[in-house]
Amino acid sequence: MRKPERFRRFLDYFINNFPEPKTELQYGNPYELIVAVVLSAQCTDKRVNLVMPALLEQFPTPYQLAAASAEEIFPFIRSVSYPNNKAKHLAGLGRMLVNDFGGEVPSTIEELQRLPGVGRKTANVVVSVIYNQPAMAVDTHVFRVSHRLGLVNRTATTPLAVEKELLRYTPEEVVAKAHHWLILHGRYICVARQPKCGICPLTDCCRYYEVNFATAPSRPLPPPAANDLL
């Protein structure tokens, strides 16, 4: 199957079955989202959602965050990954939001990447989710699933290379949704160690399945469980 056909099959399935995907991070405004996304680096959304309420109660706006030190922030995020670095990032992020952006979260990738702890992936998430821009954030799930499905070439070995290929073949109006589709598929079905090919609805267009199962001797796959599906 050629790449455009794989894209069409992938997009058709999710457009028809999950037309309105959303981030699993809980937030109420752009400030809360950018804080959550910074905390989510190499950490689960579930863990971030657990620490956010107390953190936001103490630092409800960029102004309170800007007035805090990393040492004051640390106790609220100690259970996330790399809490020392993230506490420093959040303290610097708060100060820059206040001093450089009037307390508002900027709306361009270039400006967002000036903020401490904000790389291209985080910036893409913010402009996509908050400002509805056609940006494709490439995290580990997106990187893995796009390669397994065959949506990107094997030579796309960096997040930026994957981002460019995905944008080339994904219609602009569904780019933001496709980001969530790839993440959710990677989080619940196309998992890292043992992908759940037995319940995957995309095996007919999946390069990984084609290589590992389609040409191999027939062997039974586990039946799907309803609560495993997206």
C-alpha positions, 0 to 999 in steps of 0.5 A: 500500500502506498503512503497516500493510501495509508493516510487516507485509510487512517484519516477515514477511520478516525474521522468516522469513528472519533471525530472530536478527539481531545487532549487528556490533560485537564486545563481551563485556560492557556496558562493552565495548559502550558503549565500542564504540557511542560509538566507532561514531558516524559510523564503521564497525563494522569500524573500531571492531572493529579498534581495540577489542582494543588499547583494552580490553587497556589499559583492560579495565574502567571503573576503568582508563578512569576513571584515564586522560586523554584524551591517554592514550586518544587513541593507541588510537583515532586511526584512528576518526572524531573521535578527539579528541572521542571520547577526551574522551568516553571519559575522562569516561564512565569517571569517571562510570561509576565515580563515579556508577554503581559501575562498572556500565553503567546500564540506563535511557535517562535514566541512560545519557544522562548519560554523556559521548558517549552520546546517545539513539541510543547509549542505545537500543542499550545498553538494547536489546542488553544489557537486552533492552528494546524500544528503537529506536535510529535511526541513519542506516541506520534513518532512510534505510531506514524512509523509503524503505520507507514505514514512516514519514511524510515529515514524520518529519524527526528521529530521534526522530520516526522512532523514535516512528513505528517503535515505534507499528507494530512489536510490542514483542517484535520492536522490538530485532530490527527495529532490527538488520534496518533497519540491516543492510538499509541497510548491505548492500542499501538503501545510501545512494547507489545502493540495490541494488533489483535484489536487494532482496526488499522492492520489492513494499512499498517506496515508493522502488521504487514511485516510481522504478521501478514507474511508470517504463518497464521497464528491466533491473535487475542480477541478484542476487549470492549474496554481496550478500544479507543 
